Amino acid sequence: MKASNIRELSNAELAAKLADLKKELFNLRLSHATGQLTNPLALNSVKKDIARVKTVLREREQAAKA
């Protein structure tokens, strides 16, 4: 997911997306722990997507304060 796509979403959509990504990360970690994870690079991509969403939310929060 690109940052430009994330910036087009509303705050409510970003919050929902963040929750979905966190659930996905949990499931990937569980699969990794049980040895059933087929694509280990998926962990890194989900972590980066979570960071992108959090960054956009934080930028909007800072802009609202200013």
N, C-alpha and C positions, 0 to 999 in steps of 0.2 A: 504494500500500500504506500502510495506516495504522499508526501506532506501536502502537496497541492490539492489532492483529493480530500484529505482530512480537513483542510481549511474551509472547504465548501460546506461542511456539515454544521448543523446548529449545535449549541451546547448540550441540549437534551440528547441528540443523536450521538454526540461524542461520549457522553456518559454511558449510554447504552452500549456503544462500541467497546468502550473500555471494560465494561463488565463482561462482555462476550469474550474479549481477548484474554482476560484473566482466567475465565473458565477454561478456555482452550489451552492456556499455559498449564493449568493444573492437570488437565487430562493428558497433555504431552509429558509432563513430569511423571505422572503415574505410569504411563506406558513405558517410559524410559527406565523407571525403577523395576518394572516387572520384566524388562527385556523384550518388549513387544514393539518398541519404537522402530519404524522402518526408515524414517528420514530424520536423522539427528539434527540436521540444519534447520528444521522447522522450529526448534526451540529458540534459536537465535533470531529468526525472522519475527516470531511472535513477540519476543522481548523488545525488539526494535520498534515494532508497531505500537506496543504499549508506551514506549518512551516518546514516540512521535505524538500520540494522542495527548499524553500528559503535558508535553511541551506546548502544544497549541492551546490547551485549556489554561495553562499558566500564563501564556502570553495574553490571552483574552482577559484574564483576571487582573493582570497588571495594567492593561489598557483601560479597564473600567475604573481603576483607582486613580489614574492620572487625569 
